[in-house]
Amino acid sequence: MTGVFLRRLSRWQAEQQREAVADLYVEAYRRLSGAEYHDRQGFLDRFERDVQQPDFDMVVADSPALAGCLYGYRAARTGEWWEGFRGILPKEVEEQTASGQVFLLKELMVVPAERRKGVATRLRTLLLTRHTSDVVVAVIGRDDDQARAVLRAWDWQKLGDLAENREGWLRPPSPLP
């Protein structure tokens, strides 16, 4: 993990570095099957919406170039992001959603050269230090085996499936190490 430095970005800084973050996105997803979905412009469109969300929070890893990124935001109190959930949503998740205490991890990216070095875990730890009392949820594609492997390594629990071939994952209730 030598040479990788983490830093938190404000909303303004994230917007200023959007092109570099989009380049990171392309680099991080270039070798995955189905990479045609992960196009740069599509990411920029999503990122523009995401950065405007309540309590947007972002951390990046530099090595010295941008090597990783993790960001998320406070989920809408309406719970519309759970639309299409198949199964029974745990009561505490429903209650935390209604009270505005659910933080949604939106995007994790690490360039291939920095994978399996603990960068993603370090990004997660730094980002979530501000969200210790929140329910933290990640929504991933059902075919995203890489994301699923990371979440399992973090001991997150699968909550269930959602519409549009997505699945929700929940941070375990114990505090981060």
C-alpha positions, 0 to 999 in steps of 0.5 A, spaced: 500 500 500 505 504 499 505 510 495 497 510 495 494 517 499 487 518 500 483 524 500 476 527 501 473 531 496 468 536 497 462 537 492 466 543 489 472 539 488 469 533 485 465 537 480 472 540 478 475 533 477 469 530 474 474 529 467 479 525 471 474 521 475 471 519 468 478 517 466 478 513 472 472 510 471 474 508 464 480 505 466 477 501 472 472 498 468 476 497 461 477 489 462 470 487 465 465 483 461 460 488 458 464 494 459 460 497 453 455 499 458 460 503 462 461 508 457 465 515 459 459 519 457 454 515 461 458 515 467 459 523 466 451 524 466 450 519 472 456 523 476 453 530 474 446 527 478 450 524 483 454 530 486 448 534 487 445 529 492 444 531 499 450 529 503 454 527 497 461 525 500 467 522 496 474 520 497 479 518 492 486 515 492 492 518 489 498 514 487 500 519 484 495 519 479 488 518 481 488 510 482 481 509 486 474 513 488 468 511 492 462 516 493 455 516 495 450 520 498 444 520 503 438 516 500 431 519 499 427 519 505 421 517 500 425 510 499 424 510 492 430 507 491 428 501 494 422 501 488 422 494 486 425 490 492 423 483 492 422 480 499 421 483 506 425 490 507 428 489 514 424 494 519 430 498 521 432 499 514 425 502 513 425 506 519 432 509 517 430 510 510 424 514 513 428 518 518 433 520 513 439 516 515 441 511 510 447 512 506 447 509 499 454 507 496 454 509 489 460 508 486 467 504 487 472 504 482 480 502 483 484 501 477 487 494 475 494 496 478 492 498 485 487 492 486 488 487 491 492 492 495 487 494 500 485 500 496 478 499 496 477 497 503 481 504 505 477 508 501 471 505 504 473 506 511 475 513 510 468 515 507 464 511 512 467 515 518 462 520 517 456 515 517 457 511 523 450 511 525 447 511 518 445 504 515 449 504 509 447 500 503 450 498 496 446 497 490 449 493 485 448 489 478 446 482 479 451 480 474 457 484 477 461 479 480 467 483 482 462 488 486 459 482 490 466 479 491 468 486 495 462 486 499 462 479 501 470 480 503 467 486 507 462 482 510 456 485 508 449 482 507 445 481 501 438 484 503 435 482 496 433 483 489 431 489 486 428 491 479 432 492 473 437 486 475 440 490 481 441 487 488 441 491 495 447 490 500 447 492 507 453 494 511 454 489 518 451 493 524 458 492 527 463 498 527 468 499 522 475 496 524 
